[in-house]
Amino acid sequence: MEISVLYEDNHLLLVEKPVNIPVQADRTGDNDFLSMLKQDLKVRYQKPGNVFLGLVHRLDRPVGGAMVFAKTSKAASRMSDLVRRQAIERKYLAVVRGMPTQTEAKLEHYLLKNNRENKVYTVAANHKQAKKAVLDYKVIANTEGLSLLSVQLHTGRPHQIRVQLSSNRTPIYGDQKYGQKVNRPGQQIALWAHTLRFEHPIKKEIIEVTSSPPEEKHPWGIWGNL
């Protein structure tokens, strides 16, 4: 598989994750993105032995777009600190069913993950295991009963964007887990990791990369090149 590199130096590797590939090995046993990247680095740089590549954050298996990995343990530690301090700006594009009641808003929910079901639920704020989830969204355009949203994450909870938008009565197009009442089996989820922006953990310069969803795929093609 050809890997699209968005930025690379001795410390970091920013790449475009393809859809429907798990970020790391899971119980399915399918090829995972982290292993593919390690193998690619091993071949490209003719490295003997194991290749280090630190996982900084995750994307759900059906979601594609920009991801950052750390090529050294020092970079991995510092990137993890950026994640903890919410100092990595992460923006997504999402196509949702319907039109949000507000064209621009902040959503705050408390989420609880059921590991057995691999599904996340909204719960009361006083639930002892609940984790706060916050995002901002802005409607870019809408047509044919669909709306194109720009979403900025402020926390990185599992399935966060999918759960929060569904709870806002605008489930993501193609989401089989949180929009099964309005989406058909086989439809590809229209959620894409569009932009990553942060201060380089070693060089201290601002790194920003953008990844665009495939415009030839429905429903992205409704709005052309994003």
Number of C-alpha atoms within 10 A of each C-alpha: 6 6 13 14 13 16 14 14 9 9 18 21 19 20 21 21 26 19 17 14 19 22 22 17 14 10 5 8 9 11 14 17 18 19 15 15 17 17 15 16 17 16 11 9 8 10 11 8 7 9 16 13 21 22 17 18 13 16 21 15 16 18 20 24 23 25 25 22 22 25 21 15 13 13 21 20 14 16 27 19 15 18 17 12 11 15 15 20 16 20 22 22 25 27 25 29 23 18 19 18 10 10 13 15 14 13 15 13 20 20 24 20 18 10 8 6 7 10 14 20 17 18 16 11 13 9 11 8 12 17 18 17 21 19 20 17 23 17 20 13 14 17 11 8 9 18 21 24 24 18 25 21 19 20 18 19 19 18 18 22 26 24 25 25 22 18 16 13 16 21 27 31 27 24 24 18 18 22 23 14 10 14 19 13 10 9 13 19 25 22 27 25 24 24 19 20 15 19 16 17 21 12 9 9 10 10 15 16 17 16 21 18 20 15 14 11 12 14 20 20 13 15 13 12 11 12
